[in-house]
Amino acid sequence: MIRWYSMPPPLMSLTRAGDIVRVDFGTPARGEPGFIRPAIVITSDDVLEFQQHAVLVVPCTMTERGWLTEVSIDGFGVAQAHLPSTISIDRIVESTGTNVGAVALQQIRELIADLIGI
């Protein structure tokens, strides 16, 4: 049987909101996340069930700036809630096997809601 569409990698079928994955953001323009770095999946589990070809993530950095939009993530530095990014699932290099948990995920989502005025 020939399939005329590409299937998402198996990794995505196991991914849940709050999971930390390594993402290849590529070469950044000013103010963008770049290179291969951890990122937190913030797409809801309800949407992830549909095995989308793109997901919403928040990058992490080891450079803490003390900004109100940073959420501390043990072992991964800080999540940069001011940089939510929609990425192709093809940019996901690997899963870290770590989930930030409900509290940190809610903090990140609330910061994003504040940033966009909802």
C-alpha positions, 0 to 999 in steps of 0.5 A: 500500500502506498501512503501519500502523506508522511506520518509523524515520527513515533516520538510525537505519539508519546509526547505530552504537554510539559515534556522537555524535548531537544529542538533544532531551532536552526540559526537564530535571527536577533531575539529568537531561540537558536541552535539545538536546545531544550524546549518545553512542549506547551501544546495541550494533550487534547491537540497532541492526540491528533499527532499534529505536524507542528507543536507549540514549545517554549525554549529553555536557556542556561542564561538566567536574566532575572526576567519575570517571564522566566520559569526555573526548570531543574537541570535545564535552566529557565523556560523562556515564556516570552518566546513561545514558538510553533515548530515543525515536529521535524525539528525535534531531535530527541525526547529527554524523558523529563516532564516539568509537571503541572505547576511549572506548565501552568506557570508558563501558560499563565505568563504567555496568557499575560503576554498576549493579554488574555 
